[in-house]
């Protein structure tokens, strides 16, 4: 094992920041004068606040609360230009702009399908993203044993008949760049095209249906809230529509379901529309490229129908066959939070994505589709994780045949629909913020254009003294312990009504804690007959739908190199006999069973390398190096890192054959382990959100079950852990207007990695 500081990166003792939200040029790279200010401060009382204003060039405003545990006052997080950021960091704003402009010039593609006659366009949140370099070349560069791999982009383009992916680059010199196929024409059908700007072509269709149904029906039923109809009164609210992809459309079909909602008037917030469903829904078949071929059907009114057209609905109304529903809307304090935290100080921003804190160093990036990723994670200079990254989030909602639905959030974007994080609300005032490129939203969602990518700040990093100890004990009438210190990397992604709060916490004892919390508005619908089977009725006309939140993370763990194995320890009950044990039995006394440990290695990919936590059979899953140990005695244990669930995680409720499960197979497992392959980079594809009954399982598929079916050896190989966590959300009254944040978590824990608890006798890194 390397000495504590021998392989630590060179630190830049400045934050490279500006006390404003205006981004510094990326080329600056901490080019301002750095100010090193040694601080030796003593506070007179617990909880006192020290504010230091540094007026010299390059300094920033720092506000540091004194720790109630007498911890050091000055933040010890440092930011530096890392090699990992050079090769694994996502494309910068400038790179996205230049690559997209160059590619569009070469191919004639449009930036998006903003107009009906566009035949070729860049599409989806992965329209322009980093094509990760081969791992072998990357490791050689990170370890100073090879040249820097050139950077390439993955560009996703849609034609009027197919979806294609290209390798473009090298990025460093576009005058020498080439375009080569990654996924050929025909491999991904047009019905699976990514992106959502086409749904705006549906609005005229929706408006035409409303106009045909007319005021005599709609205003009578719901009031003057229709901007398409005479007598519209905006003070009563405004009807809008929410298009949702239909993942259960017949194979080969691209279909969306349109949900009507009421946007309440002020003082309610516009997003309170999620709590004001209106019972007029319909479906639009958008399979064809030609918008004139799009057709509307399956209209429901007050949960009656379906009707195949506005005409048939009106005929039922004129014959007295249509019942009116009591859909009244009353905006007010109930649908909008009445209390919120004030915003804090201006952001402290860094353009260096390498982070060093105590024994830890790593690099942070934000991917345009899947969100946060942490790479080249080292503890005391030794790499333990090559990549720890969010992969996707799925939400499955219950309902009748046409009302059940699913979201793959990475298909929308786990990054770009968000805004910069707010100091004092999203992160502590003292946090430092890291940037990413954004070309999709919130203001650009209708016409996303990578050429106009902008910088935003979706990640914050801060150190934190937690409210408990690493270890604690009382002896000789004295309590002793060591307070847990942590550095937190946080990213928050907004996807429609929900916000996902991701925390990656690096602790001084070598543990990495990963938590995903769910926040935002619950999705609701107007209750129909029997709705209590699917929902909690939280107000008149508002049903909170039961749904599952599932989140996937990738952990490419490396223990003393890449020759690792999957070790499983089970705790089971066993009769007190056999096993070569001297049971010390007394023939006159009754025998009782005991707990025993059963150990085994998993030799190949497949069913045996997938796991669902069983409360009756506790297990410890660990990635270990069989040829590395910190001990030399009879207790010689292989060094490793354990993957442990920290929160209760439900199993997948649906059967493996359900389309929602087949689309995102990682939801079946709490853990699956595969052999690393460069071309297996995410456990499900963003394309599965569309035309869900058409499988995408060929050689170009990103599908965990496809990876597992390779049946490759897992013994002394480079292994990847795919971690899936599920939470059933049974909506309650207290989830209105916004849910009280809840979540799931797991940790990567040293497993015989050190000879002692590093928290009991830590070196002086802090």
Order of alpha helices (4+ residues) and beta strands (2+ residues): beta-beta-beta-alpha-alpha-beta-beta-alpha-beta-beta-beta-alpha-alpha-beta-beta-beta-beta-beta-alpha-beta-beta-beta-beta-beta-beta-alpha-beta-beta-beta-beta-beta-beta-beta-beta-beta-beta-beta-beta-beta-beta-alpha-beta-alpha-beta-beta
